[in-house]
Amino acid sequence: PAQIPQEIGIEAKAISAELYQKLNCKGVVRFDYIFNEEAVYFLEVNTVPGMSEASIIPQQANEMGISTARLFEMMIEDAIAN
């Protein structure tokens, strides 16, 4: 995980959730930001993020205790449900 202040993480998550809905995203996407002492800046949404073991999404899932195999299972289950 990024080593950022908690309030910056909360703000980025809120912005991401709002953008996910407004952009009608489906499945796993990645929102990229930069921040400095003044503000958080949204850079881009990656609607087809990498999924190799070296990619950010599987690394983030692993950090949360979710294996890559389980991540793919969750993605398939979500796609079927929606």
Phi, psi and omega per residue, in radians:
P1 nan 2.615 3.101
A2 -1.095 2.471 3.087
Q3 -1.546 1.478 -3.076
I4 -2.262 2.779 3.073
P5 -1.060 2.554 -3.094
Q6 -0.966 -0.721 -3.096
E7 -1.157 -0.540 3.080
I8 -1.195 -0.738 3.092
G9 -1.072 -0.733 3.117
I10 -1.108 -0.764 3.132
E11 -1.106 -0.787 -3.140
A12 -1.102 -0.700 3.115
K13 -1.131 -0.705 3.126
A14 -1.146 -0.769 3.097
I15 -1.082 -0.762 -3.129
S16 -1.074 -0.771 -3.138
A17 -1.084 -0.741 3.128
E18 -1.140 -0.800 3.132
L19 -1.128 -0.684 3.126
Y20 -0.977 -0.795 3.135
Q21 -1.198 -0.861 -3.073
K22 -1.133 -0.568 3.142
L23 -1.543 0.013 3.137
N24 0.964 0.769 3.138
C25 -1.228 2.692 3.075
K26 -2.304 2.556 3.081
G27 1.194 -2.615 -3.078
V28 -1.616 2.212 3.041
V29 -2.302 2.902 3.105
R30 -2.215 2.218 3.060
F31 -1.772 2.278 -3.125
D32 -1.908 2.410 -3.125
Y33 -2.364 2.818 2.848
I34 -2.286 2.751 3.061
F35 -2.567 2.717 3.010
N36 -2.311 -2.890 -3.103
E37 -1.180 -0.235 -3.061
E38 -1.734 -0.655 -3.016
A39 -2.876 2.919 2.996
V40 -1.740 2.341 -3.130
Y41 -2.107 2.141 3.063
F42 -1.307 2.270 3.132
L43 -1.741 -0.961 -3.052
E44 -2.869 2.867 2.954
V45 -1.989 2.268 3.103
N46 -1.822 1.847 -3.069
T47 -1.440 -0.139 3.082
V48 -2.345 1.210 -3.104
P49 -1.229 2.685 3.111
G50 -1.050 2.616 -3.116
M51 -2.268 0.297 3.055
S52 -1.336 2.945 3.115
E53 -1.023 -0.461 -3.116
A54 -1.520 -0.110 -3.076
S55 -1.415 2.793 -3.041
I56 -1.129 -0.796 -3.061
I57 -1.043 -0.904 3.091
P58 -1.068 -0.603 3.107
Q59 -1.157 -0.702 3.112
Q60 -1.149 -0.750 3.114
A61 -1.070 -0.782 3.132
N62 -1.046 -0.695 3.117
E63 -1.068 -0.508 3.114
M64 -1.580 0.099 3.120
G65 1.484 0.288 3.140
I66 -1.857 2.085 3.125
S67 -1.206 2.808 3.103
T68 -1.066 -0.711 3.114
A69 -1.055 -0.779 3.129
R70 -1.161 -0.652 3.082
L71 -1.000 -0.821 3.130
F72 -1.132 -0.678 3.073
E73 -1.040 -0.785 3.136
M74 -1.086 -0.710 3.136
M75 -1.127 -0.728 3.126
I76 -1.163 -0.786 3.130
E77 -1.043 -0.730 3.118
D78 -1.124 -0.738 -3.134
A79 -1.114 -0.693 3.134
I80 -1.189 -0.691 -3.109
A81 -1.232 -0.447 -3.082
N82 -1.950 nan nan
